[in-house]
Amino acid sequence: MGFALALEQAGVPTVPVSTHVFARLAKATALTAGMPTVRSVFVPQPVVGRTASELRAYIEGTDPVLKQPFMKGVLDGLTQPLNDEDLKGATFERSTPRLLEPDTEDNLRQLFIENGWTDYLPIILPTEERVEQMLKGTSLAGDRIVGRMRPTSFREFWEFDIEKVAVNAVMAGARPDYLPIILACAASGISARSSSTTSWATISVVNGPIRNEIGMNSGVGALGPYNLANATIGRAYSLVSQNVQGGSVPGDTYMGTLGNNWNYTACFAEAEERSPWSPFHVDNGFKPTDSTVSMFFGGWYTMSGFGPRETWKEKFIRCLLGTDHYSPPLIVMDPIVARAFVDLGFTKQSLIEWCAENARMPARNYWDDQWVTTLVRPHAVAGVEPYASRLKAAPDDLINIFTPNDIKIVVMGGETQGAFKMLSGRFSTRGPGTENKNNPTGLIDVWR
Amino acid sequence: MAGKITVHDPRGYPPKVTGKRLANRPESLDGKVLYLIDCLFDNADVFMEQMRLWFAEHMPSVTTRIIRPRESWVDDPEMRAKVVAEGDVAIIGVGL
């Protein structure tokens, strides 16, 4: 849609083609771009997996949204004269008030639910007093702009300040001393409520002294609902995301077909004191005394296991190959597992390199994936390595599906079992892609 | 006001929307250059090839050219400039 709008502005009549399930999204995107009469046409969902003859039938068939021959819509869209609405577009301003009209608690709770401002679990209503109290969690002014966020790369950015983050933190049940972490998550600009059809979530990992200062849990049940800080920081980041980016409404600003339970809350702390390795943030250039939060865009799959037992190599390879390889793994391991790998002679980095070296699959399988095809193939065609070599490989050739940079390891858990998980988690700043890039670890201390 | 409370609005600040006009349309496509922009989603290339074949069969006076941006979801100013400089109309699609 963005290309189409840009071409129209440059004087080239353009018709964007979408599948019918994106009709509302296409309309909303065109409206907020100021060009509501853009001449969109639609074919049935899906296009992926359809043969050439089936797609030809779409072209010669009926537009399921406009209820007319598809090609009539295309040809009319390119040639029909403009009307007044086409010529002027749509100019408007929207505002979000600082405060809502006074009402009863029951009515306000209902208003928040009806407006899609909650995750449908009970919230704490953000009264002036509660928000004022929350703002004591930072020395910074409430009207300071934190950043911009949007549900996907082709939507408009919305802006937000510290007070808006505090409002959502109150709603989530967070304490004021959690606010700097929530601000750091929000400042990343990465949404915890991506609208992607792939139902992403954003997992955040906290390192440094603040973990202990606020009592985060990196022990028994580290990934579960057993700690106020873990639970409410992740929930606050999620509520912040959906509300400051302009919504997370199915069919409009949320298109994830299956949804994702990590969207409720997904904030964890590394067990630095019990890990045999350096903390994650230190690996990424921060001091041990820095408090940081690292963002992992994923949450799509989870592989689990124990060990390392005698056949751990086969188990790890099965897990790595079982991932959806367009989303690299964040390996979360109990300290028992990490120490056992040390006993086997591994450092964190050498284990990562072993994983990258041994996660290999036939090129045919690697490329038979809609997101690898969509996102990686253009780079391969352009000659970017290692993708170009993967594309040159014969269909049965085994190719490495990850580079060492793709794979990250974080240690946490209560040592009640030698368990590990491989979570879908691309360590990357905002934007499309499949590989880890840049450094999305943010310093929490600047938000204190 | 008894029993009523005041709470904050949790939403962020949306940008101002500025109206933009559509491009002027040609009366017909005869003799025009039509760019078929393959947005790189899986199978979009097959769809655009079928679009090209449709025009070749039904409207052969239209010159069709398939073009692709360098990446999915990322603007490609160079590609857009080529379409603007050498094209009369465009069709772009299609994902999922």
Interface residues (C-beta under 8 A of the other chain):
Chain A: G2 F3 A4 L5 A6 L7 E8 Q9 A10 G11 V12 P13 T14 V15 P16 V17 S18 T19 V21 F22 L31 T32 A33 G34 M35 T37 V38 R39 V43 Q45 P46 V47 V48 G49 R50 T51 A52 L55 R56 Y58 I59 E60 M71 V74 L75 L78 T79 Q80 P81 L82 D86 L87 K88 G89 A90 T91 F92 E93 R94 S95 T96 P97 R98 L99 L100 P102 D103 T104 E105 L108 F112 W117 L125 P126 T127 E128 V131 M149 S153 F154 E156 F157 W158 E159 F160 D161 E163 K164 V167 N168 M171 T197 L239 N243 V244 Q245 G246 Q370 W371 T373 T374 L375 R377 P378 H379 A382 G431 P432
Chain B: M1 G3 K4 I5 T6 V7 H8 D9 P10 R11 G12 Y13 P14 P15 K16 V17 T18 G19 K20 R21 L22 A23 N24 R25 P26 E27 S28 L29 L34 Y35 I37 C39 L40 F41 D42 N43 A44 V46 F47 E49 Q50 M51 L53 W54 H58 R68 P69 R70 E71 S72 W73 V74 D75 R80 V83 V84 G87 D88 V89 A90 I91 I92 G93 V94 G95 L96
